[in-house]
Amino acid sequence: MEIPGLIKVRQFFNREHIEDIEGKVREEILGSEVRIKPGSYIAIAAGSRGIRNIHRIVKATVEVVKEFGGRPFIVPAMGSHGGATAEGQKELLESYGITEEYTGAPIRSSMEVVELPSNGLENKVYMDKLAYSADGTIVINRIKPHTDFHGDIESGLLKMCVIGLGKHKQAIEIHRFGTYGLKYLIPPTAKRIIEYGNIILGIGIVENAYDETMVISAAKPEDFEREDKRLLDIARGNMPRLPVDKLDLLIVDEMGKDISGAGMDTNIIGRIYIDGETEPEKPKITRIVVTDLTEKAHGNAIGIGLADLTTRRLVNKIDFNATYQNAVTSTFLHRGKIPVIAEDSKTAIEWALMTCGPIDIPNARIIRIKNTLSLNELYISRSVLEEIKDRIEIIGDFTDILDEEGELIKF
């Protein structure tokens, strides 16, 4: 089969971003009027998401806490990630540049939790034991549309308090209710943690469509819900998007937990694959091929089930324990299923096109992206180009996207 040539193009989004990350963090923390007593132990909770500049934001937070005379330490706040082990979660933080040497604060990782009063909630409430034992806890998280559901509050500070600081035990407790737990149990559970725990501050982050830090905002615990809603609106308005709503084939070079909690952002690919959740109206993509797993995913291939076809290279990188821990904890088993495996990218693409139905393959609607975070530059087929040529910049000429070994050329 002759695979249609693609042409590289650039689409444009709002690129407002923060240059002085450290200065902004300091400004926000000092402006929040948070009180930190000299000698007090302050836990700084950092998660497993791939957040641009997270190491710099954590380090800057450490330095401001020290200015107050506090004794900061870092705790992983990431539910079941890292294989649901203390060492695995510490390694995840270090892979993002959050090391003791760089930040100037020790990393204390444990899966132990304390149970807090639930006050009639449907679920139990837990908090990281090390963080709970501190004099105060600062949570840091990116605010963004969730990959499992949509509502007024999605992924943000409240979720970090619950799924993050609650560790594996809280993640299981909330996820056993499915998306109902994510939609309706996280806000009241976070309120219990704020009431009975020691949360003193939250630092919310919003990124632009270029994966750059756009907003850094510190909030007091009583303002977390309002801040999550406010920043979610900003995040939604600055999400990257595919330039068309209908495709025969989407080729994704790489997936991973550092790209999205679902491996591939469901808001981008138009697939959720969760029982009871309505599938997005757009985009509509007949076949999705994903060819590789990022190094920072550490073998966790959760979300691989969102694709139709993959490659032997990706499958050989999977840590099935880490992937299945994530799938079972979330209860979304479909996302852990392995799609059809091809020996190389060329075969995967050919099989995808062969199973798209009665399409004219030379005129197939195809887009190739590096990952679901990086959508400013992409490869598109001629039929897609005709539709969007007035709103993109063309880079180069139509080309064969595969090398002699049947693998994708460098993006």
Secondary structure, 3 states (H helix, E strand, C coil): CCCCCEEEEECCCCCCCCCCHHHHHHHHHHHCCCCCCCCCEEEEEECCCCCCCHHHHHHHHHHHHHHCCCEEEEEECCCCCHHHCHHHHHHHHHHCCCCHHHHCCCECCCCCEEEECCCCCCCCEEEEHHHHCCCEEEEEEECECCCCCCCCCCECHHHHHHHHCCHHHHHHHHHCCCHHHHHHHHHHHHHHHHHHCCEEEEEEEEECCCCCEEEEEEECHHHHHHHHHHHHHHHHHCCCCCCCCEEEEEEECCECCCCCCCCCCHHHHCCCCCCCCCCCCCCEEEEEEECCECHHHCCCCCCHHHCCEEEHHHHHCCCHHHHHHHHHHHCCHHHHCCCEEECCHHHHHHHHHHCCCCCCHHHCCEEEECCCCCCCEEEECHHHHHHHHHHCEEEEEEECCECCCCCECCC
